[in-house]
């Protein structure tokens, strides 16, 4: 069986957790990781720096964001040493637009003889806005209070990255159909 590292990304509230968990349910005993589980560590960094907690702040982008990715990817690679399928759910909004970053990940996977499977969950902005309101999460407070400013700073387009698989998240049937195709072509 081929080892595979799945990166499931999208902007917040696009449905990446929904899609990633659907993928996990179709696989036999995968390791499922969500970058959000390390948020408590990031909150501790805010406290230590005496900074107000905001995942949309300059402090977050300068000191926290990239370190979260390094940490969760290190966990993913540790898991890949012992499991054939590791699924990592994180936005990857910057990473999926950086071909050299992705190439470095592929090189890092080479000793594991593992394939990188990149999945982008696409959703229109109106549905994203509704989902953010519905989930009523602390991490979305600033985004919702400043919606127009927030969406001007975010690129909701599908990244142009070779090998990237797009799952359109309009409804359950659309997602299931896309995952059926994904499993026929990619998953082993």
N, C-alpha and C positions, 0 to 999 in steps of 0.2 A: 504494500500500500504506500502510495506517495504521501510524504508529509506536506502539509499545506498550512501557511499562515494567511488567514483571512483578515484584511483590514476593511472594516465597514465604516464609511465616513459620510458626512453630510453636515450642513449647517444645523444648529440647534433646532429641535422640534420638527425635523423633516421625517423622522421615523426610523432612524438608524438602529435604535434599540429593538424596535418591533421587527425589523428585517433581520438583524443579527440573531435574535432569539429564534426566529423561524428557521434560519440556517442551522443553528445549533440543534434544534429539535429533529432535523432531518439527518443528522450525522450520528454515528455510533460513538458515544462517550467523548465528545470534544471538550476542550478546555475553553470556557467562555470568560472573557475579561472585558470589563467596562471601565474606561478611564475615570468615570465619575466616582468610583469607589476610593480613589486616592485624594478626593477633595478634602477630607479631614486633615490630611498632612499639609495641603496647601493653606488651609485656614490657619493652621499653626504657624506657618511662615508669615501670614498677615499679622498675627498676634505678636510674634517675635519682633517684627519690624515696626510695630505700632502703626499699622496702616489699616484703613477701613476696608472691610471685605467687599470686593467688587471684581468679578471676573471680566469686566469690561474696562478695567483701569489700565493706566500706563504701568503701574507696579506689576499687575498680573502679566502683561505682555513682556515686560522686561525681565522679571525674575521667576515667574511661576510657570507660564504656559509651556515653554519648551522642556523644562525639567520634568513636568508631568509626563510628556511623551517619552522622554528618555527612560523614566522609571517604569512606566507600564510596558514599554517595549522590552526592557530588560526582563521583566516578569514573563512576558510572552515567549521570549527566547529560552528562558529556563524551562518553561512548560513544554516547548517544542522538543526539548531533549528527551522527554518522556512520553510524548503523545503525538499522534499523527495529525491531528487537526486542532489548531488553536485559532480562536476567533477573537479579534480585538475590536471593540466598539469604541470609537472616538471620532471627533469631527474630521480630523485630517484635512481641514479646509486649506491650510497653507501647504501641507506636505504633498497633497495630490496635484498641486500646481507646480511642483518642483521635480523635474525629471532626474536631476542628479541625486536628490535625497532618495528617491525610489530606487535608483541604480545602486546606491550604497546599501540599502536594505537587501536588495537581491544578492549582492556580494556577501553580505553578512549571513544570508540564508544558505549559501553554497556549501559550507561544511556540514550542514544538516541534511543536505540533499533535499531541500524543501522548496516548494513553489510558493510564490507570492500571488495571492488572489485579492485583487483590489476591487471593492464594490462601492459605488457612489449611489446613495439614496437621494433621488431628486423629488422635490415637492414644490408646488407653487407657493408664493409668498402669502397669499390669503389664507391657505390652509395651515401654513406654519404659524401665522399670527393667531389663528383660532386654537391651534394645539397648545401654544404657549399660554394662552389665557386659560384653557381648560386644565392644564397640568398645575397651574398656579404655584410655580416653584420659585424659591428665593433667588435662584441663579438667573431667572428671567425678569426680575423686578425692574432693573434699569432698562432692559430692552423694551419691555412693554410700556413703561412710562415715557420712553423716548423713541418710539417705534420708527418714525420717519428718519430721525438722525441715525438710528441703528442700521436700518436697511441700506442707507446711503454708503455705509462703511463696509458692507458685506457683499461679496460676489456670490450670488445664488446660481450662477451658470454651472453647467456640467464641465468639469475640468477636461482639458484636451491632453490626455495622457494615454500613451500607448498601453493597451492591455486593460484599461479601466472598464469595468462592467457597470452599466447604469441600470438601476432598478427604479422604475417610476412608481412612486407611492401615492396613487390616487385613491385606491381602495384595496380591500383584501384580495379580490380576484385578480387585479392587475399585478399585485406583488406575488401571489402564488404562481401565476403564469410565468413571470420573469424568473422566479426561483426554479421552476420546472426546467426552463431552458438552461439556466446556470448549471444545474445538476447534470443535465444531459451532456454538456460540453466540458465542464471543468472539474466537477467533484468526483473523486475516486475513493 
